[in-house]
Amino acid sequence: MSQGWKITVIVAAAAGVVSTPLVWLLNSPDTGQLVGASVQGAVAIGALVWALFQQPATGPAPVSGPVDVAVATGKATATDEGDASTGVRRPAGAGSGSATAERTGDATADGAGSSASTGIDYS
């Protein structure tokens, strides 16, 4: 519930709670008026309690940092200490945004010290 609606409900409920005793005291109510005033007071108190316990509306947290996407990539080959990646590379976990890799291509590594990745590589 937004802050504006919460304040509106609280003010309306408080008005309902305050106006109920006025009906009882000022008008010598008959049975029907007394029942109506009691229902009015109960609904107003219920609305007041409900509004007080509502938390502020929050949306999804914004993504901070880059949004990296690798989709349907081709083939990559690394040789002799090389690196091959068909996905997303974030050296040392750099960045705080989201990363997605879908249907990536083949990555192969040939030779000593070479490496290959087809997904998300944080190394």
KAFEN-V46518 format. One record per helix or strand of 2 or more residues. SS is the DSSP state (~ for helix, > for strand). FROM is the first residue (numbers start at 0). TO is the last residue. If there is no record, write none. Layout:
# KAFEN-V46518
SS&FROM&TO  SS&FROM&TO
This chain:
# KAFEN-V46518
~&2&25  ~&30&51  >&67&70  >&75&78  >&82&84  >&87&88  ~&90&92  >&98&101  >&106&109  >&114&116  >&119&120
